[in-house]
Amino acid sequence: MPNEDRQFVDALARGLAILECLSRAHHPIGNRAISDAVGLAPSTVSRLTHTLCMLGYIRPAGSGRTY
């Protein structure tokens, strides 16, 4: 991600990386698998997936521990 670009929004890029990861998954996956796939800390992924759920971009699957 471009560090020197002041117009670049890191949080948005992280959220989009999660959406991209989920769109490529062939089955529901959890925060740990997302974290491993996108290279973000599990706590960051947890906050971002929570936010994406609250905004209606993703939804829990089955037990609610995967998306």
Residue pairs with C-beta under 8 A, 6 or more apart in sequence:
1 8
1 10
1 13
2 8
14 38
14 40
14 44
14 48
15 48
15 51
15 52
17 38
17 40
18 34
18 38
18 40
18 45
18 48
18 49
18 52
19 52
19 57
19 58
21 29
21 34
21 37
21 38
22 29
22 34
22 58
22 67
25 33
28 61
28 62
28 66
28 67
29 37
29 66
29 67
30 65
30 66
30 67
31 42
31 45
31 46
31 49
32 42
34 40
34 45
34 49
34 67
35 41
35 42
35 44
35 45
38 45
40 48
49 58
49 67
52 58
53 59
53 60
53 67
58 67
59 67
60 66
60 67
61 67
